[in-house]
Amino acid sequence: MRRRTFMQACALGAGCLAAGTVAGVSGPVSLRHYARVRLRDEEGVPLAASDLAPKTNYVFHYPYIATPCFLLRLDRPLEPQQLTDKEGRPYRWQGGVGPDRTLVAYSAICAHRMAHPTPSVSYISYRPEVTDLGSGAGVISCCAEHSVYDPCSGASVLSGPADQPLAAVLLEHDPATDGLYAVGTLGGEMFNRYFDEYWERLRLEARGRDPDVRVTDNCRVQRLEDYSRNIIRCAAAQPDPS
């Protein structure tokens, strides 16, 4: 059973109501401020934007210790995009960050049935090559229910049953150090439903810690293949027999 103290619940509510502006973010969907956290490599060394290989799946956990996110370096500068969540509320995604505006981060929790990377398996990932779903190269696809997202356009839904984009993780780039920071989220968060559904397993994976503990200092970034033992390739969706 998911447990939360009254003070934790109040803190979560305050975090969800906090709004602000970051690098072109605007709209009725509020920016949710969380801790400004430095991204680091597996050895704890501060990560530089230039360290990231292009078109490669990286994963880190933010804004909670058990909420996985994708970090991607794509192949072209990305402009801000106007999007809507499943309630029809508009928001403006910030576009790419970094010296060439190619870096993006998204929640890795699928917006349909919350498939997400785990240490044992990942049904959702960035696919740099053409996928078996016939949706072309350079997409984030979830093999569990065949939702496909466009990471170049704020993780907007290209096809499948998902009813909103993946929540965006807002990044800051420090030109002086080439460092990267996670600072908040924007769009349709799935965190409450996710914790309610997977609380006990997430707590086991967190070695007894509550999964909804917020990240406050550093985020460890690693390649998806080093985090998940099995990365599932998508088979083509079967036609409806009816």
KEVEX-856692 format. One line per field, with one value per residue (C-alpha): residue in one letter; residue number from 1; x, y, z; chain. Coordinates in pm, 1 decimal. Last residue first. Example, Ala and Ser with C-alpha at 12.3 -4.5 7.8 and 13.67 -1.06 7.14 Angstrom:
// residues 2
residuo = S	A
num = 2	1
u = 1367.0	1230.0
v = -106.0	-450.0
w = 714.0	780.0
cadena = A	A
END
This chain:
// residues 242
residuo = S	P	D	P	Q	A	A	A	C	R	I	I	N	R	S	Y	D	E	L	R	Q	V	R	C	N	D	T	V	R	V	D	P	D	R	G	R	A	E	L	R	L	R	E	W	Y	E	D	F	Y	R	N	F	M	E	G	G	L	T	G	V	A	Y	L	G	D	T	A	P	D	H	E	L	L	V	A	A	L	P	Q	D	A	P	G	S	L	V	S	A	G	S	C	P	D	Y	V	S	H	E	A	C	C	S	I	V	G	A	G	S	G	L	D	T	V	E	P	R	Y	S	I	Y	S	V	S	P	T	P	H	A	M	R	H	A	C	I	A	S	Y	A	V	L	T	R	D	P	G	V	G	G	Q	W	R	Y	P	R	G	E	K	D	T	L	Q	Q	P	E	L	P	R	D	L	R	L	L	F	C	P	T	A	I	Y	P	Y	H	F	V	Y	N	T	K	P	A	L	D	S	A	A	L	P	V	G	E	E	D	R	L	R	V	R	A	Y	H	R	L	S	V	P	G	S	V	G	A	V	T	G	A	A	L	C	G	A	G	L	A	C	A	Q	M	F	T	R	R	R	M
num = 242	241	240	239	238	237	236	235	234	233	232	231	230	229	228	227	226	225	224	223	222	221	220	219	218	217	216	215	214	213	212	211	210	209	208	207	206	205	204	203	202	201	200	199	198	197	196	195	194	193	192	191	190	189	188	187	186	185	184	183	182	181	180	179	178	177	176	175	174	173	172	171	170	169	168	167	166	165	164	163	162	161	160	159	158	157	156	155	154	153	152	151	150	149	148	147	146	145	144	143	142	141	140	139	138	137	136	135	134	133	132	131	130	129	128	127	126	125	124	123	122	121	120	119	118	117	116	115	114	113	112	111	110	109	108	107	106	105	104	103	102	101	100	99	98	97	96	95	94	93	92	91	90	89	88	87	86	85	84	83	82	81	80	79	78	77	76	75	74	73	72	71	70	69	68	67	66	65	64	63	62	61	60	59	58	57	56	55	54	53	52	51	50	49	48	47	46	45	44	43	42	41	40	39	38	37	36	35	34	33	32	31	30	29	28	27	26	25	24	23	22	21	20	19	18	17	16	15	14	13	12	11	10	9	8	7	6	5	4	3	2	1
u = -1355.5	-1018.3	-842.4	-512.1	-199.6	55.6	396.9	645.7	833.3	1184.0	1220.2	1520.8	1628.5	1878.5	1766.4	2009.8	2325.8	2126.8	1952.5	2280.0	2344.5	2276.1	2304.3	2102.4	2247.5	2120.1	1751.3	1574.1	1233.6	1129.6	823.6	963.4	974.3	1306.6	1313.9	1586.4	1464.9	1382.5	1173.4	995.1	924.9	768.9	546.4	438.2	360.9	0.0	-39.7	304.9	225.3	-115.7	47.6	337.4	157.7	252.9	77.4	285.1	588.2	853.6	1122.2	1486.2	1711.2	2065.1	2331.3	2693.9	2887.4	3094.2	3060.0	2768.8	2550.3	2261.0	1920.4	1675.2	1300.5	1166.3	876.7	574.1	514.3	258.8	-114.9	-385.4	-167.4	-358.2	-125.6	20.6	237.3	182.4	385.8	716.4	792.7	828.1	1170.5	1099.1	804.2	599.3	465.3	213.4	212.1	48.5	342.8	594.3	625.1	791.2	1010.4	1082.7	1391.3	1324.0	997.7	654.0	619.5	556.6	858.4	1071.1	1301.3	1623.9	1698.7	1437.2	1400.8	1270.6	964.8	922.2	1212.8	1309.7	1480.1	1617.4	1292.3	1208.9	846.8	501.4	253.7	-66.5	-117.2	114.9	421.9	648.4	992.7	944.5	1115.1	1451.1	1584.2	1924.2	1962.0	1978.1	2332.8	2501.5	2255.5	1877.6	1610.6	1255.6	1087.7	748.7	459.2	143.1	-220.3	-490.3	-695.6	-746.1	-515.5	-232.6	-187.2	117.1	277.2	634.6	967.4	1233.8	1472.7	1821.5	1908.7	2036.9	1906.7	2084.7	1849.8	1781.7	1497.4	1336.4	1267.2	1053.1	1181.3	1406.1	1160.4	1200.4	1380.3	1554.4	1804.6	1808.5	2017.0	1909.0	2145.4	2069.3	2380.9	2642.8	2636.8	2969.6	2939.1	2653.6	2889.2	2807.4	2944.9	3143.0	2947.3	3097.4	2776.8	2769.9	2626.2	2326.6	2307.2	1973.5	1761.8	1499.5	1141.7	934.6	623.4	568.4	200.7	-33.6	-215.8	66.6	435.1	784.4	1019.8	1340.9	1192.2	886.3	704.4	442.7	422.9	91.4	228.1	509.2	267.8	56.2	360.0	471.7	126.9	124.1	469.1	355.2	51.3	267.7	256.8	205.9	126.3	0.0
v = -719.7	-891.6	-565.7	-562.6	-677.5	-415.1	-480.1	-628.7	-382.1	-451.7	-505.6	-379.2	-649.8	-606.8	-251.0	0.8	-60.9	-93.8	233.5	418.9	585.1	919.6	957.7	1251.7	1465.1	1661.8	1680.1	1384.0	1360.1	1059.0	917.3	564.5	517.6	358.4	-14.8	-107.7	126.9	-175.0	-314.8	18.0	31.0	-314.3	-213.5	121.4	10.8	116.4	392.0	530.4	544.7	706.1	979.5	1022.2	1042.9	1403.6	1561.8	1855.3	2032.9	1915.7	2076.7	2181.1	1911.8	2043.1	2000.1	2110.7	2252.8	2431.3	2796.9	2730.1	2601.7	2409.8	2393.7	2109.1	2077.2	1723.9	1693.2	1478.2	1225.2	1359.5	1297.5	1040.8	734.0	477.5	451.4	701.4	1012.6	1140.5	1451.8	1386.9	1762.4	1779.1	1625.3	1337.8	1226.6	964.7	619.6	416.5	48.4	-101.9	-271.1	-196.6	167.9	382.5	690.9	795.1	860.0	630.3	564.0	476.9	132.9	-34.1	-256.5	50.2	237.5	322.4	559.0	394.3	578.4	344.4	178.4	-191.9	-187.7	-495.1	-621.1	-301.4	-124.7	105.9	221.3	102.7	353.9	231.2	513.0	806.9	583.3	655.5	750.6	1113.7	1326.8	1491.5	1684.0	1791.4	1915.6	2291.4	2316.9	2459.0	2287.3	2288.9	2159.5	2290.0	2470.9	2301.2	2545.5	2439.0	2398.9	2236.9	1981.4	1759.1	1498.9	1753.5	2002.4	2107.0	2421.5	2349.7	2520.3	2464.0	2170.6	2192.4	1873.8	1519.4	1432.9	1405.0	1222.2	1196.6	962.0	972.8	718.0	796.5	595.5	847.6	1127.4	1432.3	1266.7	935.6	898.8	716.1	755.7	612.4	705.1	908.1	1122.2	1032.4	1249.6	1368.6	1707.0	1801.1	1756.2	1524.0	1602.7	1299.2	1064.6	749.8	664.6	1009.4	1320.0	1546.7	1838.9	1888.6	2201.3	2070.9	2060.8	2331.7	2229.6	2445.1	2513.3	2398.7	2720.4	2825.8	2918.1	2771.5	2988.1	2920.8	2862.4	3037.9	2984.2	2783.6	2604.9	2426.5	2074.7	2146.5	2279.4	1968.1	1745.0	1935.5	1905.9	1531.7	1496.0	1691.1	1469.2	1159.1	923.5	548.7	344.5	0.0
w = -3635.2	-3656.9	-3552.1	-3735.3	-3548.5	-3446.1	-3594.3	-3353.4	-3136.9	-3015.8	-2642.4	-2449.8	-2205.1	-1920.5	-1849.9	-1696.0	-1898.0	-2221.6	-2135.7	-2122.6	-1790.2	-1623.9	-1246.9	-1119.7	-840.5	-541.2	-455.2	-614.3	-451.4	-247.5	-421.6	-450.5	-71.7	13.4	78.2	-165.0	-441.2	-658.4	-372.3	-332.3	-704.0	-686.6	-395.1	-542.6	-898.9	-959.6	-699.4	-781.4	-1153.1	-1094.9	-889.6	-1134.6	-1468.5	-1551.3	-1847.6	-1964.5	-1820.2	-1577.1	-1363.8	-1325.9	-1471.9	-1508.7	-1775.9	-1774.2	-2069.7	-1801.9	-1907.2	-2142.4	-1855.7	-2010.7	-1843.0	-1893.5	-1857.8	-1838.5	-2080.9	-2000.9	-2278.1	-2520.5	-2470.3	-2543.6	-2599.3	-2809.4	-3109.3	-3350.9	-3376.5	-3022.3	-2936.9	-2762.1	-2759.0	-3135.2	-3203.9	-2963.6	-3180.3	-2995.4	-3088.9	-2886.9	-2977.2	-2664.4	-2489.7	-2764.9	-2667.1	-2930.6	-2911.0	-3267.7	-3481.4	-3773.3	-3950.6	-3817.1	-3973.1	-3638.4	-3700.8	-3641.3	-3879.5	-3698.4	-3410.2	-3185.6	-2854.4	-2587.1	-2435.9	-2362.7	-2118.2	-1917.4	-1601.4	-1445.5	-1531.4	-1821.3	-1837.9	-1945.6	-1801.4	-1965.3	-2216.7	-2144.0	-2141.8	-1845.4	-1980.2	-1877.1	-2136.0	-2195.2	-2493.6	-2628.3	-2988.2	-2933.4	-3080.8	-2770.6	-2537.6	-2528.2	-2765.2	-2772.3	-2482.1	-2502.3	-2506.0	-2328.6	-2423.5	-2209.0	-2400.9	-2097.5	-2252.1	-2268.5	-2550.5	-2751.9	-2900.2	-3004.3	-2939.2	-3207.1	-3220.3	-3368.3	-3558.9	-3503.5	-3159.9	-2826.1	-2595.5	-2222.0	-2128.0	-1786.0	-1513.0	-1205.8	-906.8	-726.6	-793.5	-1020.0	-1194.4	-1259.0	-1543.6	-1876.7	-2191.6	-2524.7	-2807.9	-3120.3	-3073.9	-2813.2	-2503.7	-2365.1	-2542.5	-2311.5	-2020.0	-1730.2	-1386.7	-1264.9	-1039.3	-1187.7	-1374.5	-1534.0	-1373.8	-1433.9	-1192.1	-1016.6	-987.3	-744.9	-871.9	-1036.9	-1222.8	-1529.8	-1543.4	-1817.6	-1913.1	-2146.1	-2141.0	-2168.4	-2374.0	-2187.1	-1842.2	-1704.8	-1379.9	-1199.6	-867.8	-824.2	-865.0	-620.9	-360.5	-389.7	-352.4	-43.9	110.4	47.0	200.1	507.4	553.0	539.6	245.1	225.6	-86.8	0.0
cadena = A	A	A	A	A	A	A	A	A	A	A	A	A	A	A	A	A	A	A	A	A	A	A	A	A	A	A	A	A	A	A	A	A	A	A	A	A	A	A	A	A	A	A	A	A	A	A	A	A	A	A	A	A	A	A	A	A	A	A	A	A	A	A	A	A	A	A	A	A	A	A	A	A	A	A	A	A	A	A	A	A	A	A	A	A	A	A	A	A	A	A	A	A	A	A	A	A	A	A	A	A	A	A	A	A	A	A	A	A	A	A	A	A	A	A	A	A	A	A	A	A	A	A	A	A	A	A	A	A	A	A	A	A	A	A	A	A	A	A	A	A	A	A	A	A	A	A	A	A	A	A	A	A	A	A	A	A	A	A	A	A	A	A	A	A	A	A	A	A	A	A	A	A	A	A	A	A	A	A	A	A	A	A	A	A	A	A	A	A	A	A	A	A	A	A	A	A	A	A	A	A	A	A	A	A	A	A	A	A	A	A	A	A	A	A	A	A	A	A	A	A	A	A	A	A	A	A	A	A	A	A	A	A	A	A	A	A	A	A	A	A	A
END
